[in-house]
């Protein structure tokens, strides 16, 4: 799971802007934002750089107990 949606909202940035900056389709960025598809690590770092955040800020911590 990622926090891309939350970070975009916090910064007031539209998915279309992010898609343009990444050279990705809106549909692909929307899949990342909706957690239907997780970006490769390289893309996650590119998203973090584009949004001027630490890559860790784009990740949600999961509790191991929740996954049992």
Secondary structure as UniProt FT lines:
FT   HELIX           4..11
FT   HELIX           15..22
FT   HELIX           26..33
FT   TURN            34..35
FT   HELIX           41..51
FT   HELIX           55..58
FT   HELIX           64..67
//
